[in-house]
């Protein structure tokens, strides 16, 4: 696993805590996404693990992919796409429930993790968004749509605007909104409640609930990713990435 970008710990009661930690904004590079996917799946495969809590250090939960890495080599989009897909799948199809405890900005890949999770707990300062259009990419709307309705998802995707924790709670996208200092304790409290139940029953319940969902989340996301490759062939996509790295407005 990549110790530079995240770390994990399994507590005595079977709650696994995975912490994303790549300062300053937790934007993971291609190797980081691959490593994160492997760690999440590996934790769920361990018989002693009953629940996984994913949280983060630094200024926000996750700013998605490392745009600066892509700016130096846009061919890495293939690896980034694959790493994202593997991470979100490892969360969504994990054998045990996954709780995302988020704070600050939740962007791009952060939305993918939340949308794939079973439960989302948000700090009061959490804001959710998919600025993919402004980064010359696609993807993540399938996961955002799992949190919000179709039209709200389209509004957020087209405009790139953010939505705050309280509005997300009002729309049913998050389970609870708590002060930042209570975020970890709240997530662990819920995880402990689940971990105290029969692990066999919870694993069966996780598989059953995933099976009754409307549509295949992984197929929907893979469809979106195909359009990322198409977008990257456009000069507008290169301009959006350059503008982001150079901290200026894009020009079309």
N, C-alpha and C positions, 0 to 999 in steps of 0.2 A: 504494500500500500504506500501511497505518497504521503510521507509524514510532513512534508512542507505545506500541503494544501488542506489536510484534514487529519483528525485523529479520533480514535474510538475507545470505548471502555464498556465492559460488561459488568453490571452490578450484580450483587449476590442474589437478588430476587428475579433475575432474568431480563431486566430492562437493559437494553444496549443503547448507549448514548454516543452518537456520532456528531462531531463538531467540525464544521467547515471553518478553516482558519488560514486564509491567504490574504494577508493585508495588502492594500487598505480596504478593498471593496469586495473581496471574495469572488473575483472574476477568475474562473478556473481555465487553465489552458487545456489543450487536447489530452495530454497525459493525465491531467488531474481528473477530467471527466471519466476517462477509462478506469482510473484507479478508484474513483468514488463508486462507480457502478459495481466493480468487483467487490468492494468492501461491503456495500449494502446487501448484495446477494449472499456473500459469505456469512454475514451476520445472521441472516434469515435462515440459512441452511444449518446453523449450529443448533443442536437439540436443546441446549440450555437457554437459548434466547427466546423470550416470549413476546416482547414488544421492542420496537426500535424508535428512538427519539432522535430526530435530526434537527440540530440548531446550529448557531454560528457565533463567532466572535467578530470584532471589528465594526465598521460603520453601518453594515446592513447584512441581511441574511445571505443574499447572493445577487451579484450583478450580471450573472450569466456567463457568457464566454469571454475570453481574453481577446478583445478586438485588436489590441496592439500586436498580438501574436499573428492574427490573421492579416493585419496590414503589412507585415513583413513577408508573409508567404500565404497567399490566398488559396493555394492548393490544400492547405491544412483544413479547409472547410469540410473535406471528406471525413477526416478523423474527428473533427469537432461534432459533426452530425452523428457519426456512429457512437461517439462517447455520450452525447446527450441522450440518444435513443436508448442506449444500454442502461444509463442511469435511471431514467424515468420508468423504464420497464422493470428494473430491479426493485423500484419502490412499489409500483402498481401491482405487480405480480408476485411480490414477496410472500413468503409463507406465513409471515406474522404481520399484525397491524403496524403501520408506520405513522408516527405523529410528527408533523413539521411544526416547530416552534420558531416563529419568524419575528424579526424586528427590522426597523429601518426600511431600506429599499428592497423590494422583492421583484427582480426583473428577469426577463428572458428565462434562463435555466432555473432560476429561483421559482418562477411560475410553474415550470415543468415539474419540479419536485413537489410543490404544493398541490398542483392539480392531480398528481399521481398518488398523493398521500391519502390515508384513510381519515385523518383528523388534522385540522390546522388550528393552531393557537397563535394569536397575534398580539404583539406589544402595541401599545397605543400609538407609537410612532411609525408603525408599519404602513407602507404604501405599496400597492401592487400595480404592475404595468408591463406592457410588451412593446418596447420601442423598436420592434423588428423592422418596420418600414423605414424608420429613420437610420437604420444600420445597414440597409441594403440586403436584408435577409428575410426569411419567412420562418414559420414554425412556432409552436407553443400555443396556438389558438385552440387546439383540441383540448389542451389541459386547462386553459383559461375558461373554456366553455363548460368544463366539468365543474368549475367553481361558480360561474355566473351564467346568465341566460344567453341565448343566441344573439339578440340584438345588443345587449350590453357588451358582450365580447367584441362584436363588430365595431361598436363605437370606440372602445378602448384601443382596438387594433389599428383602425384607420387613423385615429387622431394621435395616438401615442400618449394620451393623457394617463395620469395615475389615479388610482382610487384608494382612499384611506381605509384604515382598519375599521372604523365605526360603520362606514357605508358597506364594507365587505361583510361585516357581521349582520347588518340589517338585511342583506340579500342572501344570507345563509351560506356564504363562502367560507366563513371561519366559525369555529365553535365558540370561542371566547376571545375577548379583548381585555388585556390586563396591563397594569403598569410595567414598564420595561424591567424593573428589578424583580418582578414576580413571574416573569415569563418562564424561566427554567423550572421553578418550583411547581408552577401550575401544570406544565407539560409532564413533569415527573409524577405529579399526583394522579393525573389521568392514566399515565402508563402503569403506575403501581396498581391502580384499580383493575386494569385489564390483566396485568400479570398475575394477580391473585386468583384468577379464574382458571378453569381447566385448560391447560395449554392445548390439549387435543381438540377440545370443543372450539377454542378460538381459532385454531388453524383451519378447522373444517368450515367455520363461519366465514373466515376471510376468503377462502376459495369459493364458497357458495355465493357470497355477496358480489364478488368480482364477476362471477358467471352470469348474474342476472342483470348486469349493466346494459344500457342501451348502446349497442355498437361496440366495436373493438377499438379501444383507445390507441393501441400501438399501430394499427393499420391507418387510423386517421392521422396520427403524427407522421408516419412514414410518407403518406400522401403529401402532407405539407412540406416535408423536407425535400421532396422532389422539386418543389418550386423555389427552394433556396438555391439549388444549383442553377436553375434557370435565371434567377435574379442576379446571381454572381456573374453571369455572362453579360450583363448590362453595364455600360459605363457609369450609369447612375449609382449602381451599387458600390463601385470603387470610389466614387466621389463622396458618398455618405461615410465610408470608413475613413477616408483621408480627412474629411472635415472633423470627424470625431477625434481622431488622434491629434490633429492640429488645433483642436478647440476653437473651431470657427463654424459659421453657418454654411451648410451645403448650398451649392449653386447648381441649378438645373436649367 
